[in-house]
Amino acid sequence: MKILVTGGAGFIGSCFIKHLLQTKPEYCITNIDALSYCGNRLNLTEVENNPNYKFVHGNICDSNLVKDLVNETDYIVNFAAESHVDNSIYHPERFVETNIQGTLNLLQAAKNSNIKKFIQISADEVYGSIEKGFADENSPLLPNSPYSASKASADMLVRAYSKTYGLPACITRCSNNFGPNQYPEKLIPFFIYKLLKKEKVTLYGTGLNIRDWLYVRDHCLAIDLVLEKGKIGEIYNISGHNQRTNLEITRYILKKMNLDESYIEYVEDRPGHDFRYSVSDSKIRNELGWKPLYEFESAIDSTIEWYLNHPDWLKI
Ligand SMILES: NC(=O)c1ccc[n+]([C@@H]2O[C@H](COP(=O)([O-])OP(=O)(O)OC[C@H]3O[C@@H](n4cnc5c(N)ncnc54)[C@H](O)[C@@H]3O)[C@@H](O)[C@H]2O)c1
């Protein structure tokens, strides 16, 4: 079984590749990654010499390269993306290029090949801010940042290729991931990096914005399940049901590092900042039998531990 993984040198993609190579010896994986500032081949050192793994340094916007790679594969899992909301506010064009144009290139190549399944890795952010209750897979897409707008646009293209050309595709929409190997621009690794230098961490607004957290390996197990059993044309939300305010997560990190709240600085809110993300994932739980295996507190403890034991990672 041949799988083309895009963006596999990043945080989640590298975890997914390692998971597949550890558990599915019948899979041959090609990883195309542009090695942008957040892609790191060191995330994959342990599988670099695995005969079932091949790395291609390339861009999903390169249509000739994409065409060649797609022609040689059975499955595509598209992780490649610009993924940092703050960057999207200042450089939205980069998000349009990779997240929309890059996905379109993959879809176009897939439409003209014999792909068995195309999985688009999307995010809960496409539903926008959910003040109360949960968004399910039929909820409207109401993105509020250029990042989430680019992800929602890509989802729409995947849907259109499925409906118009019969492309066998699934979309997954997961909540915030945490775990080792996340680029230190995102809340948990970034705050640990600052606190190790005894610098203050900055919280937007009141710090009361709510995110739903899931351990990265649980996300990868869900994607694996969608790859094997996901129904063609379907969307699957994935969530940890661990809703925490950014302030709660910050306090947790401070406590683990034996620091007090004087290390928090509140700054002007991010424009268009979504207050709360919240998805219902009963579909993937009921129809595919997925549920998280990792308990939130122990997974976040081991994640914080990992960063404290890998200070070099935080300096990249
Ligand atoms: N991190 C989260 O909490 C989260 C939650 C839900 C969904 N997602 C989605 O999961 C996917 C992966 O997220 P992540 O956190 O691992 O991101 P990441 O930023 O760590 O990794 C992205 C990877 O894509 C590569 N890349 C960027 N542009 C590329 C291009 N044009 N061509 C080829 N490769 C390119 C980068 O080099 C990097 O290795 C993204 O699509 C993101 O939207 C992330």
The ligand as a Gaussian input file, in Angstrom:
#p B3LYP/6-31G(d) Opt

LIG

0 1
 N       -1.538000      21.802000      15.145000
 C       -2.832000      21.663000      15.398000
 O       -3.267000      21.830000      16.536000
 C       -3.777000      21.264000      14.300000
 C       -5.099000      20.908000      14.616000
 C       -5.966000      20.510000      13.597000
 C       -5.519000      20.459000      12.282000
 N       -4.233000      20.836000      11.989000
 C       -3.793000      20.736000      10.575000
 O       -2.841000      19.680000      10.531000
 C       -1.875000      19.949000       9.518000
 C       -0.475000      19.854000      10.100000
 O       -0.355000      20.791000      11.169000
 P        0.986000      20.888000      12.018000
 O        0.626000      21.470000      13.325000
 O        1.742000      19.617000      11.942000
 O        1.742000      21.992000      11.184000
 P        3.301000      22.295000      11.047000
 O        3.356000      23.738000      10.758000
 O        4.079000      21.736000      12.195000
 O        3.721000      21.441000       9.750000
 C        3.395000      21.802000       8.449000
 C        4.373000      21.086000       7.522000
 O        4.020000      21.420000       6.169000
 C        5.189000      21.744000       5.454000
 N        4.825000      22.655000       4.364000
 C        4.417000      23.948000       4.479000
 N        4.173000      24.450000       3.253000
 C        4.425000      23.453000       2.370000
 C        4.341000      23.363000       0.962000
 N        3.943000      24.396000       0.207000
 N        4.688000      22.186000       0.371000
 C        5.084000      21.121000       1.121000
 N        5.194000      21.171000       2.445000
 C        4.852000      22.313000       3.069000
 C        6.118000      22.381000       6.485000
 O        7.484000      22.342000       6.073000
 C        5.832000      21.524000       7.713000
 O        6.685000      20.407000       7.761000
 C       -2.203000      21.335000       8.971000
 O       -2.927000      21.163000       7.771000
 C       -3.084000      21.966000      10.034000
 O       -3.994000      22.867000       9.472000
 C       -3.353000      21.226000      12.963000

